[in-house]
């Protein structure tokens, strides 16, 4: 339920008794465009709600009698807290009528998820497809038909723990029975499964918190708010290839995959960003790529090294501005997962164990820049991150000018340790 808004003039009988009687209500803002009103009469007061209906126009609806002279029952006589709850209910009912929403059944977890997804789309949320995959795989099969008001902490914990203790899913063709990885007792695998369970639980909690804001009558928010995440399962360690591995990987790839891998290693671009690039996105004058569609929803320019300029000069030679830079051998565009099997085969041929995904090429690019002393701000800009937080989490330990060198250079000497000729045995 929404938190009660405090007001020293209205929240108690004693305080309201000190107010002057008048026809104009005393208003308290509850939210943007929503106000609780109290009208003080000679024989007691009454509550009303005022909400914005558009173009500075308000609609006023009576709630009921205040508990100035008799005890509140929450039906016809309301105390300050009950009046707030009823004000929000009336405001929500008004909004649902305007939107043409009709309640035709129980409010289930599936209903909450659908409402949240619609809001997520409206807000331009990122990675919608990936989120839907997680919801369809882990949330709806177990909880779809459970009414939100009936959810309990024990139930949600059992559900979350079930995800953590189950083997990871593997890519399976549509229509086939879902396949899973072989169970293992590897501690790092357990950490990964718990991290995955945390992410899925966060998605569910976001949907339920949205429902709590938009729908009155849900009083069991503690059921999911008390569901604590697994601790110490998020690892900032990032895999990347060294220069020798990168060269081997490029050399063993077939022609079409070799072009794509080379482009990733020289730009740090995501698979989807590369496969959408057209000749006109390559700026020959300034040696940069224009990334118009990215995961963040913002466009950016990626500066190319000299080797990158040479590569894209070759890749765009003789092509029209609207042509795709990277295409399959059959002339078609690269699809959503066409690189998956080819990367597995290339890693085996290049003797890269364990094998890496295409996304690791992006980490390889960023790690190489970090080890060359490039600032986190520049790396973040190249990768399309809004700030340096992600880069610092993943790549800062590789940078020679990050923490250790800065501390040694700036701390200086306190003069409290005497120099001796004692040497440590190697």
Buried (B, 14 or more C-beta within 10 A) or exposed (E): BEEEBEBEEBBBEEEBEEEEEEEEBBBBEBEEEBBBBBBBEEEBBBBBBBBBEEEEEEEEBEBBBBBBEEEBEBEEBBBBBBBBBBBBBBBBBBEBEEEEEEEEEEBBBBBBBEBBBEBBEEEEBEEEEEBBEBBEEBBBEBBBEBBBBEBBBEBBBEBBEEBBEBEEBEEEEEEEEEEEEEEEEEEEBBBBBBBBBBBBBEBBBBBBBBBBEBBBEBEBBEBBEEBEBBEEBEEEEBEBBEEEBBEBBBEBBEEBBBBBBBBBBBBBBBBEBBBBBBBBBBBEEEBBBBBEEBEEEEEBBBBBEEEBBEBBEEBBEEBEEEEBBBBBEEEEEBEEEBBEEBBEBBBEEBEBEEBBBBBBBBBBBBBBBBBEEBBBEBBBBBBBBEEBEBBBEBBBBBBEEBEEEEEEEEEEEEEEEEEEEEEEEE
